[in-house]
């Protein structure tokens, strides 16, 4: 339920943004706002169709299909994870992101993306631990909520960018063509200020939703770690995280702004919790 918090936060500002797009459309085709909003929501469901994720979502992320050698390394580790979770082998799609970064992530309803560096560096058991963590995001419906939130944010982001663009146009026009007239200069400034205020309304909604999403995302990371431990890959995931911690790319945020913007807990915090969960599991 915590994973749905960003979706709930985005719904009001999303409906407001959709209303802005709906008003001119209604003048032409006379479509009701509930129908328009429902059509937008249904279009977002396309992102959860497995072929769409393979052909569209992966490419939008810059990911590609694994090469023969990459697939051999991935599927060896992936097969053991799917067997532990009792999941069918063709339910999820593996993709590779060319990146010099030790990372992996899950998105949509079926997509698991691993960077080329992770495939090259991680041993098979640690790669299995990472894949178990990403599968756990799918099993916990974390990625579904994130995908819905991203879809809801699109019209909000578009309007914010349009507003800032028009604000710059109004400011430039005022400076170029209305500088000789005090009345036109004042009107231009009013228009520019109004556009800026509208843009910040939508942008503030996005920032608030992102803050909630980051908070929920950090909680979902701990939940996915716990599920990976339950599946029997806690030690492997802990070892992989130790590699990440050794690079210094997952240090503890220092300021409150950094903590608010952080999408993942520090690797060392996750390692400590994973090891504690493993000890508790052995006691049980």
BADRENKE-626639 format. One record per atom (N, C-alpha, C): residue number from 1; atom name; x, y, z. Coordinates in steps of 0.2 Angstrom, whole numbers, plus 2048, in hexadecimal, padded with zeros to 3 digits. Example, Ala and Ser with C-alpha at 12.3 -4.5 7.8 and 13.67 -1.06 7.14 Angstrom:
<pts>
   n atom east north  up
   1    N  842   7E4 827
   1   CA  83E   7EA 827
   1    C  842   7F0 827
   2    N  840   7F5 823
   2   CA  844   7FB 824
   2    C  840   800 827
</pts>
This chain:
<pts>
   n atom east north  up
   1    N  804   7FA 800
   1   CA  800   800 800
   1    C  804   806 800
   2    N  80A   806 803
   2   CA  80F   80C 803
   2    C  811   80E 7FC
   3    N  812   809 7F8
   3   CA  814   80A 7F1
   3    C  80F   80E 7ED
   4    N  809   80E 7EF
   4   CA  803   812 7EC
   4    C  803   819 7EE
   5    N  807   81B 7F3
   5   CA  807   822 7F6
   5    C  808   827 7F0
   6    N  80D   826 7EC
   6   CA  80F   82B 7E7
   6    C  809   82B 7E2
   7    N  806   826 7E0
   7   CA  800   826 7DC
   7    C  7FA   82A 7DF
   8    N  7F9   829 7E5
   8   CA  7F4   82D 7E8
   8    C  7F5   835 7E8
   9    N  7FC   836 7E9
   9   CA  7FE   83D 7EA
   9    C  7FD   840 7E3
  10    N  7FE   83D 7DD
  10   CA  7FE   83F 7D7
  10    C  7F7   840 7D4
  11    N  7F2   83C 7D6
  11   CA  7EC   83C 7D3
  11    C  7E9   843 7D3
  12    N  7E9   847 7D8
  12   CA  7E6   84E 7D7
  12    C  7E9   853 7D2
  13    N  7F0   853 7D2
  13   CA  7F3   857 7CD
  13    C  7F3   854 7C6
  14    N  7F2   84E 7C6
  14   CA  7F1   84B 7BF
  14    C  7EB   84D 7BC
  15    N  7E5   84C 7C0
  15   CA  7DF   84E 7BE
  15    C  7DE   855 7BC
  16    N  7E2   85A 7C0
  16   CA  7E2   861 7BE
  16    C  7E6   862 7B7
  17    N  7EB   85E 7B6
  17   CA  7EF   85F 7B0
  17    C  7EB   85C 7AA
  18    N  7E7   856 7AB
  18   CA  7E3   853 7A6
  18    C  7DD   858 7A4
  19    N  7DB   85C 7A9
  19   CA  7D5   861 7A8
  19    C  7D8   866 7A3
  20    N  7DE   868 7A4
  20   CA  7E1   86D 79F
  20    C  7E1   86B 798
  21    N  7E3   865 797
  21   CA  7E3   862 790
  21    C  7DC   860 78E
  22    N  7D7   85F 792
  22   CA  7D1   85D 790
  22    C  7CD   863 78E
  23    N  7CE   868 791
  23   CA  7C9   86E 78F
  23    C  7C9   870 788
  24    N  7CF   871 784
  24   CA  7CF   872 77D
  24    C  7CC   86C 779
  25    N  7CE   866 77B
  25   CA  7CB   860 778
  25    C  7C3   860 778
  26    N  7C1   862 77E
  26   CA  7B9   861 77F
  26    C  7B6   866 77A
  27    N  7B9   86C 778
  27   CA  7B6   870 774
  27    C  7B6   86E 76D
  28    N  7BA   869 76B
  28   CA  7BA   866 764
  28    C  7B6   860 764
  29    N  7B7   85B 769
  29   CA  7B4   854 768
  29    C  7AE   853 76D
  30    N  7AD   858 772
  30   CA  7A8   857 777
  30    C  7A9   850 77B
  31    N  7AE   84F 77E
  31   CA  7AF   849 782
  31    C  7AF   84B 789
  32    N  7AC   847 78D
  32   CA  7AC   849 794
  32    C  7B2   848 798
  33    N  7B4   84B 79D
  33   CA  7BA   84B 7A1
  33    C  7BB   844 7A4
  34    N  7B6   841 7A7
  34   CA  7B7   83A 7AA
  34    C  7B9   835 7A4
  35    N  7B6   836 79E
  35   CA  7B8   831 799
  35    C  7BF   832 797
  36    N  7C1   839 796
  36   CA  7C8   83B 794
  36    C  7CD   838 799
  37    N  7CB   839 7A0
  37   CA  7D0   837 7A5
  37    C  7D0   82F 7A5
  38    N  7CB   82C 7A4
  38   CA  7CB   824 7A4
  38    C  7CF   822 79E
  39    N  7CE   825 798
  39   CA  7D2   823 792
  39    C  7DA   824 794
  40    N  7DC   829 797
  40   CA  7E3   82A 799
  40    C  7E5   825 79D
  41    N  7E1   823 7A2
  41   CA  7E3   81E 7A7
  41    C  7E3   817 7A4
  42    N  7DF   815 79F
  42   CA  7DF   80F 79C
  42    C  7E5   80F 797
  43    N  7E7   814 794
  43   CA  7ED   814 790
  43    C  7F3   812 794
  44    N  7F3   814 79A
  44   CA  7F9   813 79E
  44    C  7F9   80B 7A0
  45    N  7F4   808 79F
  45   CA  7F4   801 7A1
  45    C  7F8   7FD 79B
  46    N  7F9   800 795
  46   CA  7FD   7FD 790
  46    C  804   7FC 792
  47    N  806   800 797
  47   CA  80D   7FF 799
  47    C  80E   7F8 79D
  48    N  809   7F5 79F
  48   CA  809   7EF 7A3
  48    C  809   7E9 79E
  49    N  808   7EA 798
  49   CA  808   7E4 793
  49    C  80F   7E2 791
  50    N  810   7DC 792
  50   CA  817   7D9 792
  50    C  81A   7DB 78B
  51    N  817   7DA 785
  51   CA  81B   7DC 77F
  51    C  81C   7E4 77E
  52    N  817   7E8 781
  52   CA  819   7EF 781
  52    C  81F   7F1 785
  53    N  820   7ED 78B
  53   CA  825   7EF 78F
  53    C  82C   7ED 78B
  54    N  82C   7E7 788
  54   CA  831   7E5 784
  54    C  833   7EA 77E
  55    N  82E   7EC 77B
  55   CA  82F   7F0 775
  55    C  830   7F7 776
  56    N  82C   7FA 77B
  56   CA  82B   801 77C
  56    C  82F   803 782
  57    N  82D   801 788
  57   CA  830   803 78E
  57    C  837   802 78F
  58    N  83A   7FC 78D
  58   CA  841   7FB 78D
  58    C  845   800 789
  59    N  842   801 783
  59   CA  846   806 77E
  59    C  845   80D 781
  60    N  840   80F 784
  60   CA  840   816 787
  60    C  845   816 78D
  61    N  846   811 790
  61   CA  84B   811 796
  61    C  852   810 793
  62    N  853   80F 78C
  62   CA  85A   80E 789
  62    C  85C   807 78A
  63    N  858   803 78C
  63   CA  85A   7FC 78D
  63    C  859   7F8 786
  64    N  85D   7F2 786
  64   CA  85C   7EE 780
  64    C  85C   7E6 782
  65    N  85B   7E2 77D
  65   CA  85B   7DB 77F
  65    C  862   7D9 780
  66    N  863   7D4 785
  66   CA  86A   7D1 786
  66    C  86D   7CE 780
  67    N  874   7CF 780
  67   CA  877   7CB 77B
  67    C  877   7C3 77D
  68    N  87A   7BF 779
  68   CA  87A   7B8 77A
  68    C  87E   7B7 781
  69    N  884   7BA 781
  69   CA  888   7B9 787
  69    C  885   7BC 78E
  70    N  882   7C2 78D
  70   CA  87E   7C5 792
  70    C  878   7C0 795
  71    N  875   7BE 790
  71   CA  86F   7BA 791
  71    C  871   7B3 795
  72    N  877   7B1 793
  72   CA  879   7AB 796
  72    C  87A   7AC 79E
  73    N  87E   7B2 79F
  73   CA  87F   7B3 7A6
  73    C  879   7B5 7AA
  74    N  874   7B9 7A7
  74   CA  86E   7BB 7AA
  74    C  86A   7B5 7AC
  75    N  869   7B1 7A7
  75   CA  864   7AC 7A8
  75    C  866   7A6 7AD
  76    N  86C   7A5 7AD
  76   CA  86F   7A0 7B2
  76    C  86D   7A3 7B9
  77    N  86E   7A9 7BB
  77   CA  86C   7AC 7C1
  77    C  864   7AD 7C2
  78    N  861   7AF 7BC
  78   CA  85A   7B0 7BC
  78    C  856   7AA 7BD
  79    N  858   7A4 7BB
  79   CA  855   79E 7BB
  79    C  854   79C 7C3
  80    N  859   79D 7C6
  80   CA  859   79B 7CD
  80    C  855   79F 7D1
  81    N  854   7A6 7D0
  81   CA  850   7AA 7D3
  81    C  848   7A8 7D2
  82    N  847   7A7 7CB
  82   CA  840   7A5 7CA
  82    C  83E   79F 7CD
  83    N  842   79A 7CD
  83   CA  841   794 7D0
  83    C  83F   795 7D8
  84    N  843   799 7DB
  84   CA  842   79A 7E2
  84    C  83B   79E 7E3
  85    N  83A   7A2 7DF
  85   CA  833   7A6 7DF
  85    C  82D   7A2 7DC
  86    N  82F   79C 7D9
  86   CA  82A   798 7D6
  86    C  826   79C 7D1
  87    N  82A   7A0 7CC
  87   CA  827   7A4 7C7
  87    C  828   7A1 7C0
  88    N  824   7A1 7BB
  88   CA  825   79F 7B5
  88    C  82B   7A3 7B1
  89    N  82F   79F 7AD
  89   CA  835   7A3 7AA
  89    C  833   7A8 7A5
  90    N  82D   7A8 7A2
  90   CA  82C   7AD 79D
  90    C  827   7B3 79F
  91    N  826   7B3 7A6
  91   CA  822   7B9 7A8
  91    C  825   7BF 7A8
  92    N  82C   7C0 7A9
  92   CA  830   7C6 7A9
  92    C  834   7C7 7A4
  93    N  836   7CD 7A2
  93   CA  83B   7CE 79D
  93    C  841   7D1 79F
  94    N  847   7CE 79D
  94   CA  84D   7D1 79F
  94    C  850   7D5 79A
  95    N  853   7DB 79C
  95   CA  856   7E0 797
  95    C  85C   7E2 79A
  96    N  861   7E5 796
  96   CA  867   7E7 798
  96    C  868   7EF 796
  97    N  86A   7F2 79B
  97   CA  86B   7FA 79A
  97    C  873   7FB 799
  98    N  875   7FD 794
  98   CA  87D   7FE 793
  98    C  87E   804 797
  99    N  882   803 79D
  99   CA  884   808 7A2
  99    C  88A   806 7A6
 100    N  88E   80B 7A7
 100   CA  894   809 7AB
 100    C  892   80A 7B3
 101    N  88D   807 7B5
 101   CA  88A   808 7BC
 101    C  888   801 7BE
 102    N  889   800 7C4
 102   CA  887   7F9 7C7
 102    C  880   7FA 7CA
 103    N  87B   7F8 7C6
 103   CA  874   7F9 7C7
 103    C  870   7F4 7C4
 104    N  86A   7F4 7C6
 104   CA  864   7F0 7C3
 104    C  85E   7F3 7C6
 105    N  858   7F3 7C2
 105   CA  852   7F5 7C4
 105    C  84C   7F2 7C1
 106    N  846   7F2 7C4
 106   CA  840   7EF 7C1
 106    C  83C   7F5 7C0
 107    N  838   7F4 7BA
 107   CA  833   7F9 7B8
 107    C  82D   7F5 7B5
 108    N  828   7F9 7B4
 108   CA  822   7F6 7B1
 108    C  81F   7F1 7B5
 109    N  81C   7EC 7B1
 109   CA  81A   7E6 7B5
 109    C  81E   7E0 7B4
 110    N  823   7E0 7AF
 110   CA  826   7DA 7AD
 110    C  82D   7DB 7AC
 111    N  830   7E1 7AC
 111   CA  837   7E3 7A9
 111    C  83C   7E3 7AF
 112    N  841   7DF 7AE
 112   CA  847   7E0 7B2
 112    C  84D   7E2 7AE
 113    N  850   7E7 7B0
 113   CA  856   7EA 7AC
 113    C  85C   7EA 7B1
 114    N  862   7E7 7AD
 114   CA  868   7E7 7B1
 114    C  86D   7EA 7AC
 115    N  872   7EE 7B0
 115   CA  877   7F2 7AC
 115    C  87C   7ED 7A9
 116    N  880   7EF 7A4
 116   CA  885   7EB 7A1
 116    C  88B   7EA 7A7
 117    N  88C   7EF 7AB
 117   CA  891   7EE 7B0
 117    C  890   7E9 7B5
 118    N  889   7E9 7B7
 118   CA  887   7E4 7BC
 118    C  888   7DD 7B9
 119    N  886   7DC 7B3
 119   CA  887   7D5 7B0
 119    C  88E   7D3 7AF
 120    N  893   7D8 7AE
 120   CA  89A   7D7 7AD
 120    C  89D   7D5 7B4
 121    N  89B   7D9 7B9
 121   CA  89F   7D9 7BF
 121    C  89C   7D4 7C4
 122    N  896   7D3 7C5
 122   CA  893   7CF 7CA
 122    C  894   7C8 7C9
 123    N  896   7C4 7CE
 123   CA  896   7BD 7CD
 123    C  88F   7BA 7CC
 124    N  88E   7B4 7CA
 124   CA  887   7B2 7C9
 124    C  883   7B2 7CF
 125    N  886   7B0 7D5
 125   CA  881   7B0 7DB
 125    C  87F   7B7 7DD
 126    N  884   7BC 7DC
 126   CA  882   7C3 7DE
 126    C  87D   7C6 7D9
 127    N  87E   7C4 7D3
 127   CA  879   7C6 7CE
 127    C  872   7C3 7CF
 128    N  872   7BD 7D2
 128   CA  86C   7BA 7D4
 128    C  868   7BE 7D9
 129    N  86D   7C0 7DE
 129   CA  86A   7C4 7E4
 129    C  867   7CA 7E1
 130    N  86A   7CE 7DD
 130   CA  867   7D4 7DA
 130    C  861   7D3 7D6
 131    N  861   7CD 7D2
 131   CA  85B   7CC 7CE
 131    C  855   7CA 7D3
 132    N  857   7C7 7D9
 132   CA  851   7C5 7DE
 132    C  84E   7CB 7E1
 133    N  853   7D0 7E2
 133   CA  850   7D6 7E4
 133    C  84C   7DA 7DF
 134    N  84D   7DA 7D9
 134   CA  849   7DD 7D4
 134    C  843   7D9 7D3
 135    N  843   7D3 7D3
 135   CA  83D   7CF 7D2
 135    C  838   7D0 7D8
 136    N  83B   7D1 7DE
 136   CA  837   7D3 7E4
 136    C  833   7D9 7E3
 137    N  836   7DE 7E0
 137   CA  833   7E4 7DE
 137    C  82C   7E3 7DA
 138    N  82D   7DE 7D5
 138   CA  827   7DC 7D1
 138    C  822   7D9 7D6
 139    N  824   7D4 7DA
 139   CA  820   7D0 7DE
 139    C  81C   7D4 7E3
 140    N  820   7DA 7E5
 140   CA  81C   7DF 7EA
 140    C  818   7E4 7E7
 141    N  818   7E4 7E0
 141   CA  814   7E9 7DC
 141    C  817   7F0 7DD
 142    N  81D   7F0 7DF
 142   CA  820   7F7 7DF
 142    C  821   7FA 7D8
 143    N  823   7F6 7D3
 143   CA  824   7F9 7CD
 143    C  81D   7FB 7CA
 144    N  818   7F8 7CB
 144   CA  811   7F9 7C8
 144    C  80F   800 7CB
 145    N  810   802 7D1
 145   CA  80E   808 7D4
 145    C  813   80E 7D1
 146    N  819   80C 7D0
 146   CA  81E   811 7CD
 146    C  81C   813 7C6
 147    N  81A   80E 7C2
 147   CA  818   80F 7BB
 147    C  812   813 7BB
 148    N  80D   812 7BF
 148   CA  807   816 7BF
 148    C  809   81D 7C1
 149    N  80D   81E 7C6
 149   CA  80F   825 7C8
 149    C  812   828 7C2
 150    N  817   825 7BE
 150   CA  81A   828 7B9
 150    C  815   82A 7B3
 151    N  810   826 7B2
 151   CA  80B   827 7AD
 151    C  807   82D 7AF
 152    N  805   82E 7B5
 152   CA  801   833 7B8
 152    C  805   83A 7B7
 153    N  80C   839 7B8
 153   CA  810   83F 7B8
 153    C  811   843 7B1
 154    N  810   83F 7AC
 154   CA  811   841 7A5
 154    C  80E   848 7A4
 155    N  807   848 7A4
 155   CA  803   84E 7A2
 155    C  805   854 7A7
 156    N  807   853 7AD
 156   CA  809   858 7B2
 156    C  810   85B 7B0
 157    N  814   856 7AE
 157   CA  81B   859 7AC
 157    C  81B   85D 7A5
 158    N  816   85A 7A1
 158   CA  816   85E 79A
 158    C  813   865 79C
 159    N  80E   866 7A0
 159   CA  80B   86C 7A1
 159    C  810   871 7A5
 160    N  814   86E 7A9
 160   CA  819   872 7AD
 160    C  81E   875 7A8
 161    N  820   870 7A3
 161   CA  825   873 79E
 161    C  822   878 799
 162    N  81C   877 797
 162   CA  819   87B 793
 162    C  818   882 796
 163    N  816   882 79D
 163   CA  815   888 7A0
 163    C  81C   88C 7A1
 164    N  821   889 7A3
 164   CA  828   88C 7A3
 164    C  82A   88F 79C
 165    N  829   88B 797
 165   CA  82A   88D 790
 165    C  827   894 78E
 166    N  820   894 790
 166   CA  81C   899 78E
 166    C  81E   89F 792
 167    N  820   89E 799
 167   CA  822   8A3 79D
 167    C  828   8A7 79A
 168    N  82D   8A3 798
 168   CA  833   8A6 795
 168    C  831   8A9 78E
 169    N  82C   8A7 78A
 169   CA  82A   8AA 784
 169    C  827   8B1 786
 170    N  823   8B1 78B
 170   CA  81F   8B7 78D
 170    C  825   8BC 790
 171    N  82A   8BA 793
 171   CA  82F   8BE 796
 171    C  833   8C1 791
 172    N  835   8BD 78C
 172   CA  839   8C0 786
 172    C  835   8C4 782
 173    N  82E   8C3 781
 173   CA  82A   8C7 77D
 173    C  829   8CE 780
 174    N  828   8CE 787
 174   CA  828   8D4 78A
 174    C  82E   8D9 78A
 175    N  834   8D5 78A
 175   CA  83A   8D9 78A
 175    C  83B   8DC 783
 176    N  839   8D8 77E
 176   CA  83A   8DA 777
 176    C  835   8DF 774
 177    N  82F   8DE 775
 177   CA  82A   8E2 772
 177    C  826   8E6 776
 178    N  826   8E5 77C
 178   CA  821   8E9 781
 178    C  825   8EE 785
 179    N  82C   8EF 784
 179   CA  830   8F3 789
 179    C  82E   8FA 788
 180    N  82C   8FC 782
 180   CA  82A   903 781
 180    C  823   905 785
 181    N  81F   900 787
 181   CA  819   902 78A
 181    C  819   8FF 791
 182    N  817   903 796
 182   CA  817   901 79D
 182    C  811   8FC 79E
 183    N  80B   8FD 79A
 183   CA  805   8F9 79B
 183    C  807   8F2 798
 184    N  80A   8F2 792
 184   CA  80B   8EB 78F
 184    C  811   8E8 793
 185    N  815   8EB 796
 185   CA  81A   8E8 79A
 185    C  817   8E5 7A0
 186    N  813   8E9 7A3
 186   CA  80F   8E6 7A9
 186    C  80B   8E0 7A8
 187    N  808   8E0 7A2
 187   CA  804   8DB 7A0
 187    C  808   8D5 79E
 188    N  80E   8D6 79B
 188   CA  812   8D0 79A
 188    C  815   8CD 7A0
 189    N  816   8D1 7A5
 189   CA  819   8CF 7AB
 189    C  813   8CB 7AF
 190    N  80D   8CD 7AF
 190   CA  808   8C9 7B2
 190    C  807   8C3 7AF
 191    N  807   8C2 7A8
 191   CA  806   8BC 7A5
 191    C  80C   8B7 7A6
 192    N  812   8BA 7A6
 192   CA  818   8B6 7A8
 192    C  817   8B3 7AF
 193    N  815   8B7 7B4
 193   CA  815   8B5 7BB
 193    C  80F   8B0 7BC
 194    N  80A   8B1 7B8
 194   CA  804   8AC 7B8
 194    C  806   8A5 7B6
 195    N  80A   8A5 7B0
 195   CA  80C   89F 7AD
 195    C  811   89C 7B2
 196    N  816   8A0 7B5
 196   CA  81A   89D 7BA
 196    C  817   89A 7C0
 197    N  812   89D 7C2
 197   CA  80E   89A 7C8
 197    C  80A   894 7C6
 198    N  807   894 7C0
 198   CA  804   88D 7BE
 198    C  809   888 7BD
 199    N  80F   889 7BA
 199   CA  814   884 7B9
 199    C  816   881 7C0
 200    N  817   886 7C5
 200   CA  81A   884 7CB
 200    C  814   880 7CF
 201    N  80E   881 7CE
 201   CA  809   87D 7D1
 201    C  80A   875 7CE
 202    N  80A   874 7C8
 202   CA  80B   86D 7C5
 202    C  812   86B 7C7
 203    N  817   86F 7C7
 203   CA  81E   86C 7C9
 203    C  81E   86A 7D1
 204    N  81B   86E 7D5
 204   CA  81B   86D 7DC
 204    C  817   866 7DD
 205    N  812   865 7D9
 205   CA  80E   85F 7DA
 205    C  813   859 7D8
 206    N  817   85A 7D3
 206   CA  81C   854 7D1
 206    C  821   853 7D7
 207    N  823   859 7D9
 207   CA  829   859 7DE
 207    C  826   855 7E5
 208    N  820   857 7E7
 208   CA  81D   854 7EC
 208    C  81C   84C 7EB
 209    N  81A   84A 7E5
 209   CA  819   843 7E4
 209    C  81F   840 7E3
 210    N  824   843 7E1
 210   CA  82B   840 7E1
 210    C  82E   83F 7E7
 211    N  82D   843 7EC
 211   CA  82F   843 7F3
 211    C  82C   83D 7F6
 212    N  825   83C 7F5
 212   CA  821   836 7F8
 212    C  824   830 7F5
 213    N  825   830 7EE
 213   CA  827   82A 7EA
 213    C  82E   828 7ED
 214    N  833   82D 7EE
 214   CA  839   82B 7F1
 214    C  839   828 7F8
 215    N  834   82A 7FC
 215   CA  833   828 803
 215    C  830   821 802
 216    N  82B   820 7FE
 216   CA  829   819 7FD
 216    C  82E   814 7F9
 217    N  832   817 7F5
 217   CA  837   813 7F1
 217    C  83C   810 7F6
 218    N  83E   814 7FB
 218   CA  843   812 800
 218    C  840   80C 804
 219    N  839   80D 806
 219   CA  836   807 809
 219    C  835   801 805
 220    N  834   802 7FF
 220   CA  833   7FC 7FA
 220    C  83A   7F9 7F9
 221    N  840   7FC 7FA
 221   CA  846   7F9 7F9
 221    C  847   7F4 7FF
 222    N  845   7F6 805
 222   CA  846   7F2 80B
 222    C  842   7EC 80A
 223    N  83B   7ED 807
 223   CA  837   7E8 807
 223    C  839   7E3 801
 224    N  83C   7E5 7FC
 224   CA  83F   7E1 7F7
 224    C  845   7DD 7FA
 225    N  849   7E0 7FE
 225   CA  84F   7DD 801
 225    C  84C   7D7 805
 226    N  847   7D8 809
 226   CA  844   7D3 80E
 226    C  842   7CD 80A
 227    N  83E   7CF 804
 227   CA  83C   7C9 800
 227    C  841   7C5 7FD
 228    N  847   7C9 7FB
 228   CA  84D   7C5 7F8
 228    C  850   7C0 7FD
 229    N  850   7C3 804
 229   CA  852   7BE 809
 229    C  84E   7B8 80A
 230    N  847   7B9 809
 230   CA  842   7B4 80A
 230    C  843   7AF 804
 231    N  845   7B1 7FE
 231   CA  846   7AD 7F9
 231    C  84C   7A9 7F9
 232    N  851   7AB 7FE
 232   CA  857   7A8 7FF
 232    C  85D   7AB 7FC
 233    N  85C   7B1 7FA
 233   CA  862   7B5 7F6
 233    C  865   7BB 7FA
 234    N  863   7BB 801
 234   CA  866   7C0 805
 234    C  86D   7C1 805
 235    N  871   7BC 806
 235   CA  878   7BC 806
 235    C  87B   7BF 7FF
 236    N  878   7BC 7FA
 236   CA  87B   7BE 7F3
 236    C  879   7C6 7F2
 237    N  873   7C8 7F4
 237   CA  872   7CF 7F3
 237    C  876   7D3 7F8
 238    N  877   7D1 7FE
 238   CA  87C   7D5 803
 238    C  883   7D5 800
 239    N  885   7D0 7FD
 239   CA  88C   7D1 7FA
 239    C  88C   7D6 7F4
 240    N  887   7D6 7F0
 240   CA  886   7DA 7EA
 240    C  886   7E1 7ED
 241    N  882   7E3 7F2
 241   CA  882   7E9 7F5
 241    C  888   7EC 7F8
 242    N  88C   7E7 7FA
 242   CA  893   7E9 7FD
 242    C  897   7EB 7F7
 243    N  897   7E9 7F1
 243   CA  89A   7EB 7EC
 243    C  898   7F2 7EA
 244    N  892   7F3 7EA
 244   CA  88F   7FA 7E9
 244    C  892   7FF 7EE
 245    N  891   7FD 7F5
 245   CA  894   801 7FA
 245    C  89B   803 7F9
 246    N  89F   7FE 7F7
 246   CA  8A6   7FF 7F6
 246    C  8A8   804 7F1
 247    N  8A3   805 7EC
 247   CA  8A4   80A 7E7
 247    C  8A3   811 7EA
 248    N  89F   812 7EF
 248   CA  89D   818 7F2
 248    C  898   81C 7EF
 249    N  894   818 7EA
 249   CA  88E   81B 7E6
 249    C  888   81B 7EA
 250    N  888   818 7F0
 250   CA  882   818 7F4
 250    C  883   81A 7FB
 251    N  886   820 7FC
 251   CA  887   822 803
 251    C  881   825 806
 252    N  881   826 80D
 252   CA  87C   828 810
 252    C  87B   830 80F
 253    N  875   832 80D
 253   CA  873   839 80B
 253    C  875   83D 812
 254    N  878   843 811
 254   CA  87A   847 817
 254    C  874   84C 819
 255    N  872   850 814
 255   CA  86D   855 815
 255    C  866   853 815
 256    N  861   856 817
 256   CA  85A   854 817
 256    C  858   854 810
 257    N  85A   859 80C
 257   CA  858   859 805
 257    C  85B   853 801
 258    N  861   851 803
 258   CA  864   84B 7FF
 258    C  860   845 802
 259    N  85E   844 808
 259   CA  85A   83F 80A
 259    C  853   83F 807
 260    N  850   845 806
 260   CA  849   845 803
 260    C  84A   843 7FB
 261    N  84F   844 7F8
 261   CA  850   843 7F1
 261    C  853   83C 7F0
 262    N  855   838 7F5
 262   CA  858   832 7F4
 262    C  853   82D 7F2
 263    N  854   829 7ED
 263   CA  84F   824 7EB
 263    C  850   81D 7EE
 264    N  856   81C 7F1
 264   CA  858   815 7F4
 264    C  85B   817 7FA
 265    N  85A   812 7FF
 265   CA  85E   813 805
 265    C  866   811 804
 266    N  86A   814 809
 266   CA  871   812 808
 266    C  872   80B 808
 267    N  877   809 804
 267   CA  879   802 803
 267    C  87B   7FE 80A
 268    N  87E   802 80E
 268   CA  881   7FF 814
 268    C  87B   7FE 819
 269    N  876   802 818
 269   CA  870   801 81D
 269    C  86C   7FB 81A
 270    N  86B   7FA 814
 270   CA  868   7F5 811
 270    C  86C   7EE 813
 271    N  872   7EE 813
 271   CA  876   7E8 814
 271    C  875   7E6 81C
 272    N  875   7EB 820
 272   CA  874   7EA 827
 272    C  86D   7E7 828
 273    N  868   7E9 825
 273   CA  861   7E6 826
 273    C  861   7DF 823
 274    N  864   7DF 81D
 274   CA  864   7D8 81A
 274    C  867   7D3 81E
 275    N  86D   7D4 821
 275   CA  870   7D0 825
 275    C  86C   7CE 82C
 276    N  869   7D4 82E
 276   CA  865   7D3 834
 276    C  85F   7CE 832
 277    N  85C   7CF 82D
 277   CA  856   7CA 82A
 277    C  859   7C3 829
 278    N  85F   7C2 827
 278   CA  861   7BC 826
 278    C  862   7B8 82D
 279    N  865   7BC 831
 279   CA  866   7B9 838
 279    C  85F   7B7 83B
 280    N  85A   7BC 83A
 280   CA  854   7BA 83D
 280    C  850   7B4 83A
 281    N  852   7B3 833
 281   CA  84F   7AE 82F
 281    C  852   7A7 832
 282    N  859   7A7 833
 282   CA  85C   7A1 836
 282    C  85A   79F 83D
 283    N  858   7A4 841
 283   CA  855   7A3 847
 283    C  84F   7A0 847
 284    N  84A   7A2 842
 284   CA  844   79F 841
 284    C  844   798 83F
</pts>
